[in-house]
């Protein structure tokens, strides 16, 4: 069974929507194959074979040249790379900016404990309910507010040499999957981010430092496992209300690679009642 020629379909569609060169005098919209070949430095025959599906594995250099010639925005450029079974190129560093639409969503969900993380698990924004439930992030002791750095940090007296890496001793959140599974999932997710942002020096430095200082991180990193973090059930050790069991959801932000983390409890439960008491306390 033949597979759909997604690359060729996209290539032809974007070629035909582009305006012809200035001074051409044509009334018909679109670039000719010859024009696209000239603009991209690819042979006309290869453009024909790509559109017809007789060539299915263009190189990253060819896809980059075609995307530039077609004047594709980042989202469409990345789609063209994926159609060629290639990893989309990184535009540089892991995005840390929180878009206005995400800030607006945080305001609408102000009654829900919510935090926004960058793709490398740097905490970039949170609301009052998050602070009320698990404390002010500035008190967590994470290096650069990074969850991975906090999870695999070394603890012990200053100047005493290497120490056994600990999970987050002061972090009042327990995963139903257990610390080992949570650590493995987090490192697998970070590996995907590192591959997507190979030029990010800050991320590379984080991985290098943790590989050097944390045997547990180094073990997980060397395994090569790749994955994305999904939902989980957590138990919060709240100093005033006692244990609160919540459902964690990870929501991806389109176009920015941010992750929104929310904590909710099933309606009608004692946990939901405790969250309601927290809501009243922060209003």
Beta strands, then each sheet from edge to edge (+ up, - down):
strand 1: 113-117
strand 2: 123-126
strand 3: 173-175
strand 4: 232-238
strand 5: 242-253
strand 6: 258-264
sheet 1: 2+ 1- 6+ 5- 4+ 3-
end
